[in-house]
Amino acid sequence: MTENAAKRLKTETGLASAVAIGTHNGHFHADEALAVYMLRTHIPTYAGARLVRTRDPALLETCHTVVDVGGEYDAAHNRYDHHQRTFATNFPGRATKLSSAGLVYLHFGREIVARSLAVPEDSEQVGVIWNKIYESFIEALDAHDNGISVYDPAAVTAAGLAKRFSDGGFTLGAMVGRLNPNWNDEVPADPVAAQAAEDARFELASQRIGEEFDRDLNYYTHAWLPAREIVAEAFAARQEYDAEGRIVVFKGQSVPWKDHLYTLEGPNQENGKAVYVLYPEKPGPGSKWRVQCVPVTKDSFQSRKPLPEAWRGFRDEQLDQISGIEGGIFVHAAGFIGGNKSFEGALAMAKKALEI
């Protein structure tokens, strides 16, 4: 466990303006851009901190905190580099080697989450969100900066797999990388002006990746976490609709359910496996209802059991005739979701689909 990083901060004057964060100049990456943003935006000691972008050891020595440069990882002295040969630190329970973003999040992430939730750092929900944001956001940056592929390249080659199309290369790392100057952009002749122009680009990149981080932080603390109890209640009541517990119903409104559902089922689905999730399109009486198939995994397009092939692509009266269930609105051509005018109709669709 890491101690409260803010307690270790050394500020002689106590003024935020006296604090300088050092990082390298030249081509910038998502990890140091986010590391700087997290400190400046979410840790009070660093509010308004000056940014020093250099590789000069003498200048870096004057900085209160240094990230992604300097060849030193020493949290007690606010040094967070990961490029040294001996570096092998990773996040608890994860195998990916950390970058400067992961290091700053490792030591300051709990405080960031606690401030967002307005609860003590040792609260159970802080630990849940601290881990979740690392796995869903920070780890991808760590892997990108350390040259770690999301899939084992040797296994992909051995399996003979190839992309069907280009995904555009739009990752968090690529988003920041595109804010670097092009090779043929005009560079000011004055070295001071050239560095200032480069620093301005870095500031833009830091703000941009920070906006994405803040969206994730806000989502997981104020939407995803409150949904956990609602999903647990619906999961506990699933035998009301199917003896084997294959249908989960959200009576009030839909919430982010996938992560929580997989957790409740257990790693080996020892608590039962849901197949369909039912929810109203909007809160209130008279709402239309959706039948959504549970994916094989959270990010998969493959469903555990798609809606029947004979229903797919049909709407309204045609769907009613084919399915034998009144009130049908649609079934998607891919079979992963459908709709009905009433809860009773949606439940009938789910039950009949289980039998086919």
Secondary structure, 3 states (H helix, E strand, C coil): CCCCHHHHCCCCCCCHHHCEEEECCCCCCHHHHHHHHHHHHHCHHHCCCEEEECCCHHHHHCCCEEECCCCCEEHHHCEECCCCCCCCCECCCCCCECCHHHHHHHHHHHHHHHHHHCCCCCCHHHHHHHHHHHHHHHHHHHHHHCCCCCCCHHHHHHHCCCCCCCCCCCCHHHHHHCCCCCCCCCCCCCHHHHHHHHHHHHHHHHHHHHHHHHHHHHHHHHHHHHHHHHHHHHHHCHHHCCCCCCEEECCCCCCCCHHHHHHHHCCCCCCCCCCEEEEECCCCCCCCEEEEECECCCCCCCECCCCCHHHCCCEHHHHHHHHCCCCEEEECCCCCEEEECCHHHHHHHHHHHHHC
